[in-house]
Amino acid sequence: MNKINIMPAMRASIGLGALLTATSLSSAAFAQDVGLCGQPNGLTEGNFTISGSTAAPIDTFVNIARGEPRYLELMLQNPTGLTLETNSFDADPVLILFDSSGAVVQTDDDGTGTLNSRLGVDLPAGAYCLQVRTLTDIPAPTGPLPSGFDATIPLRVTTGVTPPVTYPTDGGQIASGSCASNPNMLVAIDPLSLGGGVQQLSGQLMGGGSASVGFTLSEPMGVALGVRSDTFDTIISLEDVAGVPYGTDDDGGDGVNSLLGLEQALQPGDYCLTVNSYDGASGGPFDVTLQEWSPQVVAQQTGGFAPFNVCQDPATTVALGDGLASGFAPLSAGQALTGTYSHFSFSTSQEMELRLSASSNNFDTVLGLYSMDGTEIARNDDAEGQGTNSRLQTGGVVPAGQYCAVVGSFSGSGGGLFDLSVLELTEEALLAEAYNRGELLPSVSSGVEMNDLGLLERSLRSETVAGSGAEWFLFEVDEESLVVMDTTSVGGVERIALFDFEGSGQMVAEGWPDVNGSRTRLVERVGSGIYAVAVVRSAYTEGREAMQMSLQRYVRPPRRQ
């Protein structure tokens, strides 16, 4: 709800109790050109002196005009508790109490459980100033004035402290059927405050139902409310305890997650967030983040993609072995993204620089690396030279400990098989990765085993081999030839890479699978010499695969004389 400053217009009529008296003051505190709040005296609605600790209530009116606030000045001759409460039928009043130094003592917007305000506080003797204003929508240039822009606000002042309505209801005037009436509502324990950081809650949405999340603002502030789930498309709406709506959102976060960002400050009080699934039937666990609005927070929640409870649910977290001591540590193939995110935990035994890669033939990957408390270390969508695959580096060593990698799809769309690898960023590990993916020809000292097929006369066939990663072969031709290389595999081959082993050592050709993924062919004209072939198994199948390669050689027949 937008707000605009408001101004009252006429003197209040005042009813006095025996021990609670109101008089026009002539003291210096009220005889100055400006009032206790620094307001022009023309905006001062009334001056009251209060003595005693019990009395009948004072009923008065504050007249709002032209969207400006009005002020009531209070002089307490003795320490006492006060309750100030509005009772308007057509406006949304706000109360702010200041002391004589201008410091805010207490504020309230909807503390009665409706749009009316209730402010209750114990006060020492002294001078105080109460600002009364209303929340309104900013009027359109040609439209009617909004509700509360011109309004008469009934105000009651009583001794004693009546607290505002808070969660749970406790007899408060919470609207029947509203978000706040949900008996299973999650409630944030601590009130949100300016600079108060992030509050996080986790809940469960039952399919076909709705969930409620209650929270309190301790001071006026804009809010950013995010809801994320791996299992359903979230949609959220915000209201106060009276059921008055403040906004709704479907996919304001990344993918199909929700983010409701309200830059305009909400007033202190209790609020309730409703969580539903977009289709009205899905359900499952969800995470909620509650924090003060800022451009950085909104950018983080819309640009980030992983829930805050990274790797905290054993049912949805895959462990990547006993720990990364050094070298290349690929995740076993066969992982599938079936929800919004997949979580993977791993540990390092010593401090090291890391590189993580996520690749898929089925969807556009997004990859994030996190500490186990949810702090983001690095994130990548499309790595340079990797197409829609992802690759990230830590940019320096990270301490030994536990980490979480999260793989998702761009914009939350798509899914299927993918491969994730974790690598200590050393020269040896980088070379091992390149050899394992058939990207570089292994050096003689690398220790990579080559299957020597010998001289290719007309045809050669390899033995059937099983394993993972790249399988390397050598063959020789004694004259210029057209060589046809075919692989047949159980599980699929990603590609064939041909290298000039005897000469430059560079890759000279690549071959790719057919539409079925079970056969891969590479056709290349070569001169005499020794060649190396890397047959790279698909990383998106079920792990260790069996494959066989065959080579056919065709030479140009001699010219007829």
C-alpha positions in Angstrom: 0.0 0.0 0.0 1.4 3.4 -0.9 1.5 6.2 1.6 1.2 9.9 1.5 1.5 12.5 4.2 -1.9 13.9 5.4 -3.1 17.1 7.1 -6.0 17.6 9.5 -8.1 20.8 9.7 -10.2 21.5 12.7 -9.9 21.7 16.5 -10.8 18.6 18.4 -13.7 18.4 20.8 -12.4 17.1 24.1 -14.1 15.1 26.9 -12.4 15.1 30.2 -12.2 12.5 33.0 -11.9 13.4 36.7 -8.2 12.5 36.9 -7.3 12.8 33.3 -7.6 16.5 32.4 -6.9 18.4 29.3 -6.3 22.1 29.2 -4.8 24.7 26.9 -1.2 25.2 28.0 0.5 28.5 28.2 3.9 27.1 29.1 6.9 27.6 26.9 6.7 24.0 25.7 3.5 24.8 23.8 3.8 28.6 23.2 6.5 28.4 20.6 6.2 29.1 16.9 6.6 25.4 16.2 5.3 22.4 18.1 7.1 19.6 19.9 7.5 17.7 16.7 8.9 20.7 14.9 5.5 21.1 13.1 3.9 24.5 12.4 1.5 25.4 15.1 -1.2 25.4 12.5 -0.9 21.7 12.2 -1.3 21.2 16.0 -4.7 19.6 16.7 -4.7 20.1 20.5 -2.6 20.4 23.7 -3.3 18.1 26.6 -2.0 18.0 30.2 -2.5 14.6 31.8 -2.3 14.0 35.6 -3.0 10.8 37.5 -2.7 7.2 36.5 -6.4 6.2 36.1 -9.2 8.1 34.5 -12.1 7.9 32.2 -11.2 8.0 28.5 -10.8 11.1 26.4 -12.7 11.0 23.0 -11.6 13.5 20.4 -11.3 13.8 16.6 -8.4 14.5 14.3 -9.4 16.1 11.0 -7.2 15.1 8.1 -7.2 17.4 5.1 -5.0 17.7 1.9 -2.9 14.7 2.8 -1.0 16.3 5.7 -0.5 15.0 9.2 -1.9 16.5 12.4 -0.3 16.6 15.8 -1.4 16.2 19.5 0.9 17.5 22.2 0.8 15.7 25.6 2.2 16.8 28.9 2.4 13.9 31.5 2.7 15.3 35.0 3.3 11.8 36.4 4.7 8.5 35.0 1.8 6.6 33.5 0.8 4.1 30.9 -1.2 5.5 27.9 -3.2 3.8 25.1 -4.0 5.9 22.0 -6.4 4.2 19.6 -8.2 5.3 16.4 -11.7 4.2 15.4 -12.1 5.2 11.7 -14.6 3.4 9.4 -13.1 4.7 6.0 -9.4 5.4 6.5 -6.2 3.6 7.5 -4.7 5.7 10.3 -1.1 5.6 11.6 0.1 6.8 15.0 3.7 7.9 15.8 4.6 9.0 19.3 7.7 11.3 19.8 9.4 12.4 23.0 10.5 16.0 23.6 13.9 15.3 21.9 12.2 14.2 18.7 13.0 10.5 19.1 10.3 8.0 18.1 8.9 6.3 21.2 6.5 4.0 19.5 4.5 3.6 16.2 1.6 1.6 15.1 -0.5 1.1 12.0 -3.1 -1.8 12.4 -2.7 -2.7 16.1 -6.4 -3.1 16.6 -6.5 -6.1 14.3 -8.3 -3.9 11.7 -7.0 -0.8 9.7 -7.2 1.2 12.9 -4.2 1.8 15.1 -3.5 1.1 18.7 -0.5 2.4 20.5 0.1 1.4 24.1 3.2 2.4 26.1 4.4 3.1 29.7 5.8 6.6 29.8 7.8 8.7 32.3 6.6 12.2 33.1 7.4 14.7 30.4 6.3 16.3 27.1 5.3 14.1 24.1 4.0 14.7 20.6 1.6 12.3 18.7 1.5 12.4 14.9 -1.7 11.2 13.3 -1.8 10.5 9.6 -3.3 8.0 7.2 -2.1 5.6 4.6 -3.5 6.3 1.1 -2.9 5.3 -2.5 -1.3 8.2 -4.4 -4.3 9.7 -6.4 -4.4 9.7 -10.1 -4.2 13.1 -11.9 -7.8 13.0 -12.9 -9.2 10.4 -10.4 -11.1 10.9 -7.2 -9.2 11.5 -3.9 -8.2 8.3 -2.2 -9.8 7.1 1.0 -8.2 8.9 3.9 -6.9 11.8 1.9 -9.6 13.9 3.7 -10.9 12.2 6.8 -12.1 12.7 10.3 -10.3 10.2 12.6 -11.9 9.4 16.0 -9.2 9.1 18.6 -9.5 7.8 22.2 -6.8 8.4 24.9 -6.9 6.2 28.0 -4.6 5.5 30.9 -3.2 2.1 31.2 -1.5 0.0 28.4 -3.5 -2.1 26.0 -1.1 -3.9 23.7 -1.8 -4.1 19.9 -3.1 -7.3 18.4 -0.4 -9.8 17.6 -0.1 -13.5 16.5 -1.7 -15.7 17.5 -5.2 -14.2 17.6 -5.8 -14.3 21.4 -9.2 -12.8 20.8 -8.0 -10.1 18.5 -10.1 -8.9 15.6 -8.5 -11.1 12.9 -10.6 -11.4 9.8 -12.3 -14.8 9.4 -10.9 -16.7 6.6 -7.8 -14.5 6.3 -4.2 -15.6 6.1 -3.8 -14.9 9.8 -6.7 -17.2 10.8 -4.8 -20.3 9.6 -4.3 -22.5 12.7 -1.0 -24.0 11.2 0.7 -20.7 10.5 4.5 -20.4 10.7 5.5 -17.4 12.8 8.8 -15.5 12.6 10.1 -15.3 16.2 11.9 -12.0 16.0 10.4 -8.8 14.6 11.9 -7.5 11.4 13.9 -4.3 11.9 16.0 -2.0 9.7 19.3 -3.6 9.1 18.2 -6.7 10.8 19.5 -9.2 8.2 17.6 -12.2 6.8 15.1 -14.3 8.7 14.5 -17.8 7.2 11.7 -20.3 7.8 10.9 -23.6 6.2 7.4 -25.0 5.8 5.3 -27.7 4.1 2.5 -27.0 1.7 -0.1 -29.8 1.6 -1.3 -30.4 -2.0 -4.6 -28.6 -2.6 -4.2 -26.4 0.5 -2.4 -23.2 1.5 0.2 -22.2 4.1 0.6 -19.0 6.1 3.6 -17.2 7.4 3.2 -14.5 10.0 5.8 -11.8 10.9 6.0 -8.5 12.7 7.6 -5.2 11.6 9.1 -3.3 14.6 9.5 -0.1 12.6 8.4 1.4 9.2 10.3 -0.4 6.4 10.1 -1.8 2.9 10.2 -5.6 2.8 11.4 -8.3 0.4 9.6 -11.6 0.8 10.8 -14.6 -1.1 9.4 -18.1 -1.3 11.2 -21.0 -3.0 10.4 -24.7 -3.6 12.0 -27.6 -5.4 8.7 -29.3 -5.9 6.0 -26.8 -6.8 5.5 -23.5 -8.6 5.0 -21.0 -5.8 2.5 -18.0 -5.7 2.3 -15.7 -2.6 0.2 -12.8 -1.3 0.6 -10.5 1.6 -2.1 -9.0 3.9 -2.4 -7.7 7.4 -4.3 -9.4 10.2 -7.6 -7.8 9.1 -7.2 -9.4 5.6 -6.4 -6.1 3.8 -4.1 -7.1 0.8 -0.7 -5.5 0.1 0.4 -7.4 -3.0 0.8 -10.8 -4.7 3.5 -12.4 -6.8 3.9 -15.6 -8.9 7.4 -15.8 -10.6 9.1 -12.6 -9.3 12.0 -14.6 -8.1 14.1 -16.8 -10.3 12.4 -19.5 -12.3 9.0 -20.4 -10.9 9.8 -19.0 -7.4 8.1 -16.0 -5.9 9.5 -12.6 -4.7 7.3 -9.9 -3.4 9.3 -6.7 -3.0 7.6 -3.7 -1.5 9.9 -0.6 -1.6 7.3 1.7 0.0 7.6 1.3 3.7 4.9 -0.7 5.5 4.1 0.5 9.0 5.0 -1.4 12.2 2.6 -4.2 13.0 1.7 -7.8 12.1 1.5 -9.2 8.6 0.7 -12.5 7.1 2.0 -14.2 3.9 -0.1 -16.8 2.1 1.8 -19.5 0.2 0.0 -21.5 -2.6 0.9 -23.6 -5.6 0.2 -22.1 -9.0 -1.9 -25.1 -10.0 -3.7 -25.3 -6.7 -3.0 -29.0 -6.4 0.8 -29.4 -5.9 2.6 -29.2 -2.6 5.8 -30.0 -0.8 8.5 -28.3 1.3 9.3 -24.6 0.8 11.7 -22.0 2.1 10.8 -18.4 3.1 13.1 -15.4 3.4 12.0 -12.2 5.2 14.2 -9.1 5.0 14.3 -5.4 4.5 13.9 -4.3 0.9 16.9 -3.0 -1.0 17.9 -3.1 -4.6 20.8 -5.5 -3.7 18.4 -7.9 -2.0 16.0 -7.9 -5.0 18.9 -8.4 -7.4 20.3 -11.3 -5.3 16.9 -13.0 -5.1 16.0 -12.6 -8.7 19.6 -13.4 -10.0 20.3 -16.2 -7.5 18.7 -19.5 -8.0 19.2 -21.8 -5.1 17.2 -22.1 -1.9 18.8 -21.0 1.3 18.7 -24.4 2.9 21.3 -25.8 0.6 22.2 -29.4 1.3 20.3 -29.4 4.5 17.7 -32.1 3.5 19.3 -35.6 3.4 16.5 -36.8 1.2 17.4 -34.4 -1.6 21.2 -34.2 -1.2 23.7 -36.5 -2.9 27.1 -37.0 -1.2 30.0 -36.9 -3.6 32.2 -39.5 -1.9 34.5 -39.3 1.2 36.2 -36.1 0.3 38.3 -34.3 -2.3 42.0 -34.7 -1.3 43.4 -33.7 -4.7 42.9 -34.2 -8.4 39.8 -34.8 -10.5 36.7 -36.0 -8.6 33.8 -36.5 -11.0 30.3 -37.2 -9.9 29.2 -40.7 -11.0 27.2 -40.3 -14.2 23.5 -40.8 -14.3 22.2 -37.8 -12.3 18.9 -36.3 -13.4 17.3 -32.9 -12.6 13.7 -33.7 -12.0 12.8 -30.7 -9.8 14.0 -27.2 -9.7 17.4 -27.9 -8.1 19.7 -30.9 -7.3 22.0 -30.6 -4.3 25.4 -32.2 -3.8 27.6 -32.2 -0.7 31.3 -32.7 -0.7 34.3 -32.0 1.6 37.9 -30.9 1.1 40.7 -32.3 3.3 42.9 -29.2 2.9 42.6 -25.7 1.6 42.5 -25.6 -2.2 41.2 -23.7 -5.2 38.2 -25.4 -6.9 36.6 -25.5 -10.2 33.1 -27.0 -10.7 31.5 -27.9 -14.1 27.9 -28.8 -14.9 26.9 -29.9 -18.4 23.8 -31.4 -20.0 22.5 -32.2 -23.5 18.9 -31.7 -22.2 18.7 -28.3 -20.5 20.6 -25.0 -19.9 22.4 -25.6 -16.6 23.0 -23.1 -13.8 25.6 -24.0 -11.1 26.2 -22.5 -7.7 28.8 -23.3 -4.9 27.8 -22.6 -1.3 29.2 -23.1 2.2 27.0 -25.3 4.3 25.4 -22.3 6.0 24.0 -21.2 2.6 26.6 -18.4 1.9 27.2 -18.2 -1.9 30.8 -18.6 -3.0 30.4 -18.5 -6.8 27.7 -19.0 -9.4 27.7 -19.4 -13.2 25.1 -19.9 -16.0 26.9 -20.1 -19.4 30.7 -20.5 -19.2 32.7 -19.1 -22.0 33.3 -21.7 -24.7 30.9 -24.1 -22.9 27.6 -23.1 -24.7 24.8 -23.4 -22.2 26.9 -25.5 -19.8 28.2 -24.0 -16.6 31.7 -23.7 -15.1 32.8 -21.8 -12.0 36.0 -21.2 -10.1 36.5 -20.1 -6.5 39.0 -17.4 -7.5 41.4 -18.5 -4.8 41.8 -21.2 -2.2 38.9 -22.1 0.1 39.4 -23.6 3.5 39.1 -27.3 4.2 35.6 -28.2 5.1 32.1 -29.1 3.8 30.6 -27.5 0.7 27.4 -27.7 -1.3 27.0 -27.6 -5.1 23.6 -26.8 -6.5 22.6 -27.5 -10.1 19.4 -26.0 -11.6 18.0 -25.1 -15.0 18.0 -21.5 -16.3 14.6 -19.8 -15.5 13.5 -23.0 -13.8 12.6 -24.6 -17.1 13.8 -27.9 -18.4 15.4 -30.9 -16.8 17.0 -34.3 -17.6 20.4 -35.9 -17.3 23.5 -33.9 -16.5 27.0 -34.3 -15.3 28.7 -32.5 -12.4 32.4 -32.5 -11.7 34.5 -31.1 -8.9 38.1 -30.4 -9.5 41.0 -29.1 -7.5 42.5 -26.4 -9.7 46.1 -27.7 -10.1 48.1 -28.2 -13.3 47.9 -31.9 -13.0 44.2 -31.9 -12.3 43.5 -29.6 -15.3 45.5 -31.9 -17.6 43.8 -35.0 -16.2 40.4 -33.4 -16.9 41.4 -32.5 -20.4 42.6 -36.0 -21.2 39.5 -37.6 -19.6 37.3 -35.5 -21.9 39.4 -36.0 -25.0 40.1 -32.2 -25.3 44.0 -32.6 -25.4 46.3 -35.3 -26.6 48.0 -36.9 -23.5 51.7 -36.5 -23.3 54.0 -39.5 -23.2 54.6 -39.0 -19.5 50.9 -38.6 -18.6 50.4 -42.2 -17.8 47.3 -42.4 -20.0 46.9 -45.8 -21.5 46.7 -46.1 -25.3 45.2 -49.1 -27.0 47.4 -49.7 -30.0 45.4 -51.1 -32.9 48.5 -51.3 -35.3 48.5 -50.7 -39.0 45.2 -50.0 -40.6 45.2 -52.0 -43.9 41.6 -52.4 -44.8 39.7 -52.6 -41.4 40.4 -52.8 -37.7 38.2 -53.5 -34.8 38.9 -52.9 -31.1 38.1 -55.2 -28.3 35.0 -54.4 -26.4 35.9 -52.2 -23.5 34.0 -50.9 -20.5 34.7 -47.9 -18.2 34.0 -44.2 -18.0 35.5 -41.1 -19.4 37.7 -41.2 -22.6 39.1 -44.4 -24.1 42.2 -43.8 -26.2 43.3 -45.7 -29.3 46.3 -45.5 -31.7 46.4 -46.6 -35.3 48.7 -46.1 -38.3 48.2 -45.6 -42.0 51.0 -45.9 -44.6 49.5 -43.7 -47.3 46.9 -41.1 -47.9 43.5 -42.6 -47.0 39.9 -41.9 -46.2 39.3 -43.3 -42.7 35.8 -44.0 -41.4 35.6 -44.6 -37.6 32.4 -46.0 -36.0 31.6 -46.7 -32.4 28.7 -48.7 -31.0 28.0 -48.4 -27.3 25.6 -49.4 -24.5 24.7 -46.1 -22.9 26.0 -43.7 -25.6 29.2 -42.0 -26.8 29.4 -38.2 -26.6 32.0 -37.7 -29.3 35.0 -39.1 -31.2 38.1 -36.9 -31.4 41.0 -37.6 -33.9 44.5 -36.3 -33.1 47.7 -36.2 -35.2 49.8 -38.3 -32.8 53.0 -38.4 -34.8 53.0 -34.9 -36.1 51.5 -31.7 -34.5 49.6 -33.4 -31.7 46.6 -31.2 -32.5 43.0 -32.4 -32.9 42.2 -32.7 -36.6 38.6 -33.8 -36.6 35.5 -34.6 -34.4 32.5 -36.9 -34.8 29.2 -36.7 -33.0 26.4 -39.2 -32.2 23.5 -40.0 -34.4 19.9 -39.0 -33.4 19.5 -42.2 -31.4 22.8 -41.6 -29.5 23.9 -45.2 -29.8 26.3 -44.8 -32.8 28.9 -42.2 -33.5 30.8 -41.8 -36.8 33.8 -39.7 -37.8 35.0 -39.6 -41.5 38.3 -37.9 -42.3 41.0 -37.8 -45.0 44.4 -38.4 -43.5 48.0 -38.7 -44.7 50.4 -41.4 -43.8 51.3 -41.4 -40.1 50.2 -42.4 -36.6 46.9 -41.1 -35.2 45.3 -41.1 -31.8 41.5 -41.4 -31.3 39.7 -40.4 -28.1 36.2 -42.0 -27.7 34.5 -40.0 -25.0 31.7 -41.7 -23.3 28.5 -39.8 -22.6 28.4 -38.3 -19.1 24.6 -38.2 -19.1 23.9 -41.9 -18.9 24.3 -44.4 -16.2 28.0 -44.3 -15.4 30.4 -47.0 -16.7 29.6 -48.0 -20.3 30.6 -50.7 -22.8 31.7 -49.7 -26.2 33.5 -51.0 -29.3 35.2 -49.1 -32.2 35.8 -50.1 -35.8 37.9 -48.4 -38.5 37.6 -48.7 -42.2 40.2 -47.5 -44.7 39.5 -46.4 -48.2 42.2 -45.5 -50.7 41.9 -43.9 -54.2 42.2 -46.6 -56.9 45.1 -46.1 -59.2 44.4 -44.1 -62.4 44.0 -46.1 -65.6 46.7 -45.6 -68.1 
